[in-house]
Amino acid sequence: MTISPQFRITFVYVLLSALWIWFSNGVLNALVQGQAELSFLQSIKGTLFVLVTGAVLYWMIGRNLHRLELVNRTLLEGHKQSLRVLVSAMDIRHKETGDHSDRVMRMATGLARLAGVEGEALRNLALGALLHDIGKLALPDAVLVKPGKLDEDEIALMREHPQIGYELLQRVDFLHGAGDIPHSHHERWDGTGYPQGLRGEAIPLAARIFSIVDVWDALISARIYKPAWPEVEVIDYLRNAAGSQLDPNLVALFLANLDELKMLGRAAVD
């Protein structure tokens, strides 16, 4: 159970003040004989005063915390809007389908909620999903939007983008916790992915969640190097990839809630 700072500060104030009142009045009563009843009444009065001022303190702290929360939320929304402009430019440069990054961010966040992710972890997942390919900013267009197959050198260069993206996010304070997806969304459940060759649950949960959504979106959408796949073929691919490329439990969760998640994806362009 988490105790709020508001309650903790007020409780400490009331406890220490009440102890001081009763202790000091007890000492005073021991020094001045015959004033026990008056001392007791003073203690009662002082305790009531502490309780009332404690309630006022609790309210004032709560109000200030609420204001700080609103300011932080406004700052975060401003950051997100700036990031969306950057991401939109990235999608255009990558020749992705419209609103690709925003679409996969919405679907990944929806799947994460179904998987029990919440709070700060969910916020970091959303930002990481939005910026999943930020490392590709360092890649030349000849590799990034090449219509044919990449050669071995080009593949090696392309595989550097997760590490580059992770390092870029570590330079920004509020994005430190959002690096799991950019760094690990090309890892595979069977350990044959890159850049670290992580296997199974050693792959961060955020990256395992996002990988499913990213594969779905990559196959269901037309790209410069391929036409869109029919939905039934994409579903078959995900089922076959469960346990090798993708987390099998999360694939099952994704497919069980596919209609809901597709609606979240469509909301990105509404």
LODREN-398187 format. One record per residue (C-alpha): residue in three letters; x, y, z. Coordinates in steps of 0.25 Angstrom, whole numbers, plus 5000, padded with zeros to 4 digits. Example, Ala and Ser with C-alpha at 12.3 -4.5 7.8 and 13.67 -1.06 7.14 Angstrom:
// residues 2
ALA504949825031SER505549965029
//
This chain:
// residues 270
MET500050005000THR500650144996ILE500450255006SER500250394999PRO501250505002GLN500050585006PHE499550485017ARG500950465022ILE501350605024THR500050635031PHE500150515040VAL501550545044TYR501150685047VAL499850645056LEU500650535063LEU501850625067SER500950745071ALA500050655079LEU501250585086TRP501850725089ILE500550775095TRP500350655104PHE501850645108SER502050795111ASN500750805119GLY501150685127VAL502450745130LEU501750875134ASN500750805143ALA501950735150LEU502550875153VAL501350945157GLN500450865166GLY498950875167GLN498750905152ALA498550765147GLU497050795142LEU497550925135SER498650855129PHE497750745124LEU496850845118GLN497950915111SER498450785105ILE497050765100LYS496950905094GLY498350895088THR498050755082LEU496750805075PHE497550925070VAL498550825064LEU497550745057VAL496850865051THR498150925046GLY498550785041ALA497250775033VAL497550915027LEU499050865024TYR498450745017TRP497550825008MET498650925005ILE499650815001GLY498650744993ARG498250874985ASN499750904982LEU500050754978HIS498850764969ARG499350894963LEU500750834961GLU500050704954LEU499350794944VAL500650874941ASN501350744939ARG500250694930THR500250814922LEU501750804920LEU501650664916GLU500650684906GLY501450794900HIS502650704900LYS501750594893GLN501250694883SER502650734879LEU503050584878ARG501850564869VAL502350674859LEU503750604859VAL503150464857SER502250514846ALA503450564839MET504150434841ASP502950354835ILE502950444823ARG504450424821HIS504350274823LYS503150274813GLU502350204824THR500850194823GLY500150314829ASP500150334844HIS500950204845SER501650234858ASP500450294865ARG499550174860VAL500550074866MET500750154879ARG499150154881MET499050004878ALA500349964887THR499750044898GLY498449974897LEU499049844897ALA499949884909ARG498749924917LEU498149784914ALA499449724919GLY499349794932VAL500349904929GLU500050044936GLY500550164942GLU501950214939ALA502250084931LEU501050114922ARG501550254920ASN502950214916LEU502350104907ALA501550204899LEU502750294897GLY503650184893ALA502550134883LEU502450274877LEU503950284876HIS504250134873ASP505050164860ILE505650294864GLY507050234862LYS506750224847LEU506950374846ALA508450344845LEU508250254833PRO508450294819ASP507250304809ALA507950204800VAL507750094811LEU506550144818VAL505650154806LYS506250054797PRO505149994789GLY505949854787LYS506649764796LEU507749814805ASP509149754803GLU509949704815ASP510649834818GLU509349914817ILE508649814826ALA509849824836LEU509649974835MET508149964837ARG508349884850GLU509049994856HIS507850074858PRO507250014871GLN508550044878ILE508650184872GLY507150214876TYR507450164890GLU508650254892LEU507850374886LEU506750354897GLN507750354908ARG508150494905VAL506750544909ASP506350534923PHE504850514922LEU505150404912HIS506150324920GLY505150214923ALA504550204909GLY505750134903ASP505249994904ILE504449994891PRO505450064882HIS506549974887SER505949844887HIS504749834878HIS505549754868GLU505949644878ARG505249514876TRP504649414886ASP505549304881GLY506849394883THR507149414869GLY506849564868TYR507749684870PRO508449764875GLN508649684888GLY508149544884LEU507149544896ARG506249424898GLY504849404904GLU504549484916ALA505949544916ILE505349644905PRO504749754912LEU503149744913ALA502949874906ALA503749824894ARG503049694894ILE501749764893PHE502149864883SER502749764874ILE501449694871VAL500749824868ASP501949864859VAL501849734851TRP500349744850ASP500449884844ALA501649854835LEU500949744829ILE499549804828SER500049934822ALA500549954808ARG502049994808ILE503050044798TYR503549894796LYS502249814797PRO500749824796ALA499849814808TRP499549664812PRO498049614814GLU497749614829VAL497549464829GLU498949444825VAL499449544835ILE498749474846ASP499349334841TYR500749394841LEU500549444855ARG500049304860ASN501249244853ALA502249344859ALA501749324873GLY502849244881SER503949274871GLN503949424867LEU502849474877ASP502349454891PRO501249344890ASN500449394901LEU500449534896VAL500049484882ALA498849414888LEU498449534896PHE498649624883LEU497749534874ALA496749514885ASN496549664886LEU496849704871ASP495549774868GLU495749864880LEU497249894876LYS496949924862MET495950024866LEU497050094875GLY497950094862ARG496850154854ALA496650264864ALA498050314860VAL497550364847ASP496050404851
//
